[in-house]
Amino acid sequence: MNANEYILQLPHISIKSRELLPENSGIYYVLDEQFIVWYVGQAKNLRSRWAGDSHHRLDQLQKQRKKQFVIYYELVAESYLNAMERQRIEEYNPQLNGEHPDKLSQ
């Protein structure tokens, strides 16, 4: 599903510059250059979640060689992360959520 104005107004950073993410809790959205939502997740620390090559979806995203990915994020208190993540996944139905990380989506 395409991102809406809500997501597009959030702070964002290229996936290649993910080390610049804030060290805050939040919900993140991985979008491509056509603003398609590929993945929605949560983190107690956004920077740590995406540090190095540790994110479980990074390999899948990097295999999409023609895509330019951007991480949009909203800062959310830890106590709201689970509920908000579920709500956002239901709303945007990202193609990589709920799929085993070893399976590459087309």
C-alpha positions in Angstrom: 0.0 0.0 0.0 1.1 3.5 -0.7 2.0 5.8 2.2 -0.5 8.6 3.0 0.2 12.2 4.0 0.5 11.2 7.6 3.6 9.1 6.9 5.1 11.4 4.3 5.1 14.3 6.8 7.2 12.3 9.4 10.9 12.7 9.8 12.8 10.3 7.5 16.3 9.2 6.6 17.8 7.1 3.8 18.3 3.4 4.8 22.0 3.9 3.9 22.2 6.6 6.6 20.3 4.6 9.3 23.1 5.2 11.8 21.7 8.8 12.1 18.3 7.6 13.4 17.5 9.0 16.9 18.0 6.9 20.0 14.3 7.1 20.9 11.5 4.6 21.0 9.2 4.7 18.0 7.4 3.2 15.0 9.2 3.1 11.7 8.1 2.6 8.1 10.3 1.5 5.3 9.2 3.0 2.0 10.6 2.8 -1.5 11.0 5.7 -4.0 7.4 5.2 -5.1 6.2 5.6 -1.5 5.1 2.0 -1.2 5.2 0.8 2.5 7.3 -2.3 2.6 7.6 -2.8 6.3 6.3 -1.4 9.6 8.1 -2.1 12.9 8.7 -0.8 16.4 11.9 -0.2 18.4 12.7 0.9 21.9 15.8 2.5 20.3 15.5 3.3 16.6 19.2 3.7 16.1 20.1 0.4 17.8 17.3 -1.5 16.0 18.9 -0.5 12.6 22.6 -0.6 13.7 25.0 -2.3 11.4 23.4 -5.2 9.5 21.4 -6.5 12.4 17.9 -5.8 11.2 16.1 -9.0 10.2 14.6 -7.4 7.1 17.7 -5.6 5.9 18.9 -8.5 3.6 15.5 -8.7 1.9 15.4 -5.0 1.3 19.0 -4.9 0.0 18.1 -7.7 -2.5 15.7 -5.2 -4.1 18.6 -3.7 -6.0 16.6 -1.2 -8.1 14.8 0.2 -5.0 15.8 3.2 -2.9 14.6 2.7 0.6 13.9 5.4 3.2 13.0 4.9 6.9 10.2 7.2 8.1 9.7 7.2 11.8 7.5 8.6 14.6 8.6 8.9 18.2 6.3 6.9 20.5 6.4 6.1 24.2 7.4 2.5 24.8 4.1 1.8 26.5 2.3 2.5 23.2 4.6 0.6 20.8 2.8 -2.7 20.6 -0.7 -1.3 20.1 0.4 1.3 17.6 2.5 -1.1 15.6 -0.5 -3.5 15.3 -2.7 -0.6 14.2 -0.2 0.7 11.6 0.4 -2.8 10.2 -3.4 -3.3 9.8 -3.8 0.1 8.2 -0.9 -0.1 5.7 -0.6 -3.9 5.1 3.1 -3.8 4.3 4.3 -6.5 2.0 7.1 -7.8 4.3 5.2 -7.8 7.6 4.1 -11.3 8.7 6.3 -12.9 6.1 9.3 -15.1 7.1 12.5 -13.1 6.7 14.2 -15.8 4.5 11.4 -15.5 1.9 12.0 -12.7 -0.6 8.8 -10.9 -1.7 8.4 -10.0 -5.3 
